[in-house]
Amino acid sequence: MIRDDLKRFPRNARSLYGLHESLVKQGRAGDAAWVKRQCDEAWRDADVTPSLDVM
């Protein structure tokens, strides 16, 4: 579901966050680090900022 959303909206910050969390829980640290950088960049471009530093 997250990957489908990212196919439609590649820079969706919330979906990137969900993918990051999933990769962390799977123990895929390298992939998670790459996605975290993408997520951080997407949040920089967002109209809103997250209320908590969740990452």
C-alpha positions in Angstrom: 0.0 0.0 0.0 2.8 2.5 0.9 4.8 1.5 -2.2 1.6 2.0 -4.4 1.2 5.4 -2.9 4.8 6.3 -3.6 4.4 5.2 -7.2 1.6 7.7 -7.6 3.1 10.4 -5.3 6.9 9.8 -5.2 7.7 12.5 -2.7 4.8 12.0 -0.2 6.5 12.6 3.1 4.0 10.5 5.1 4.4 7.5 2.9 8.2 7.9 3.0 8.0 7.9 6.7 5.9 4.7 6.7 8.3 3.0 4.4 11.2 4.1 6.6 9.6 2.6 9.7 8.9 -0.6 7.8 12.5 -0.9 6.6 13.8 -0.2 10.1 11.6 -3.0 11.6 12.8 -5.4 8.9 16.5 -4.6 9.9 17.3 -3.1 6.5 19.4 -0.2 7.9 21.0 0.8 4.6 17.7 1.1 2.7 16.1 2.8 5.7 18.9 5.4 5.8 18.4 6.2 2.1 14.6 6.6 2.6 15.1 8.8 5.7 17.2 11.2 3.6 14.4 11.3 1.0 11.8 11.8 3.8 13.7 14.6 5.4 14.0 16.3 2.0 10.2 15.9 1.4 9.3 17.4 4.7 11.5 20.4 3.9 9.4 21.0 0.9 6.1 20.4 2.7 3.5 23.2 3.4 3.4 22.0 7.0 5.9 20.6 9.5 5.5 17.6 11.6 4.5 18.4 15.2 6.9 15.8 16.6 10.4 14.9 15.6 9.4 11.3 14.9 12.5 10.3 13.0 
